[in-house]
Amino acid sequence: MLPKTTQGKITVGFLVIFTIAMNPPVITMVDSPTTVLGINVLYLWTVAWGLLVSLVLIWAAWQDAFALTEDQVPPELREAEGVETARPETSEEAPTGGGS
């Protein structure tokens, strides 16, 4: 069940790479007694990947990578003011073009 958008496919690709990077055998190869500037390499590895995947998820949300539709928005958010959805305006909701 891959997303249809390019941004969604990029996000899924990063999530797959993240999953591989954070599971054995990769994580066991990184886990060594060496340190970099006094910090364990495994700690640096997990922090770096955590930051990267966080940035990818923020970017995916910003780009609407998974194409959130009206049916997927919770009802309480549909009725809230200031929440934009992809639902087209109906003639009843369209602003009138007059006056001050």
N, C-alpha and C positions, 0 to 999 in steps of 0.2 A: 504494500500500500504506500507507494511513493507519492509525494506531492506533485502536482502538475506544474507548478511554477519553477523557474530556474533558481530563485532564491531558496525555495523549499528544498530542492535537490542539493544545493550547496550546504544548507544547514544539516540535512540528514547525513551528508558525506562527512562533515566535521564531527557530528555526533558518533558516527561509526569509528572514525579514527580515534576519537577520545576514548571510546569504550575499549578499543584494542590497546591503546597506550596505558590504560589504567588497570589492566588485567594481566595475569600471568600468561606467557613467560616474559613479557616486556618489563613489567614492574619488578620481577625478580632480577633481571639484568641490571636495572637501575639501582637496586638496593645493594650498595657496596659500602664498605667502611670508610670510604674517602669522604673528605669534606671540601667545600668550596667556601672560602672566607669564614671558616668555622661552622658552616651550616651543612647538615647532612644532605647529600645529593637527592635522596628519596623525597625529603621535605621540599626541596626546590622544585623537583619534578612535579609533585602533586599541586603545589601552589601555582606553578606556571600553567599547567593544564586546566586547573580550576579557573584561573583568570581568563584563559583563552576561551573556554567553553561558555563562561559567563558573557563575554563580549559577543560571541556568536549568537547566543540566545537573545541578547538585547538587540542585536542587529536584525535577527529574524523577526522579532516582534515589531521593530520599527518598520521593516519592509513588508509586513504582513505576509511572511513567507509561506504560511500554510493556508492562506486565503480564507480567513474567518468569514463565515456567511451569517446571515441574519438568524438562521435556525440555531446556530451555535452560541449566540449571545444570550446570557441569562435574562429572563423576563424583567427582573428588577433593574437591569442596566438598560434595557430597551426603552423603559419609560423615564429614565433619568434625563435631566436636562444637561446639555453640554457633552453628551456621549455621541460620537459620530459612528454610524454604521453604514454598511454598503447598500442599505435599502433605498431605492429610488423614491423621491417625493411623489405623493399623489396630488391630485388637483386640490384636495381639501387642505393639505399641508403646505402647498406652495405659497410663498409670500405674495401679497398683493402689491402691485406696483404703483402705489400712490402715496400722496400726502407726506407730512412731515414726520 
